[in-house]
Amino acid sequence: MGAAVKKTISLPVDLAKEAEAIARAEGKTLSGVIQEALRQARIGRRQQELRGVQGFWSRKAREKGILTEADLERYLRS
């Protein structure tokens, strides 16, 4: 892990209580819980972007009649 940067954030009371409860239950600091939540959010965004790219290229392949790996091989050889 690189150098840490201290930031002050505001959370609604219910969310703060939940984050503190998670920290206690998992034996983590509040900072650790927030860091993990941000990492998970980043992963979720990347997965969503990947699904979008996959969907785009799947549509393009279907438009060209490429439905299987064999179809793709024939297309690439032509």
Phi, psi and omega in degrees: 000141179280191179296143179269147177240125179279134178226150174255129179234160176245137177232146172300151184307313183296322179290322177297316179297319180295317179297319178294322178294319177298316180301314179298313184296325183262000180065035180245167171278162175300320178301318179297321179295315180295317179301314180296320179297319179293321177298316179296321177296319179297316178299316179299318178297317180295320178296320179295318177298317180298317178300323178296316179294316179299318179298318179301309184288331175296317178298317179299317180296314180299321179301330181264005179078018180268106183242340181228170176297324178297318176300318181295316179300315178298318181297317182290332179280340183279000000 
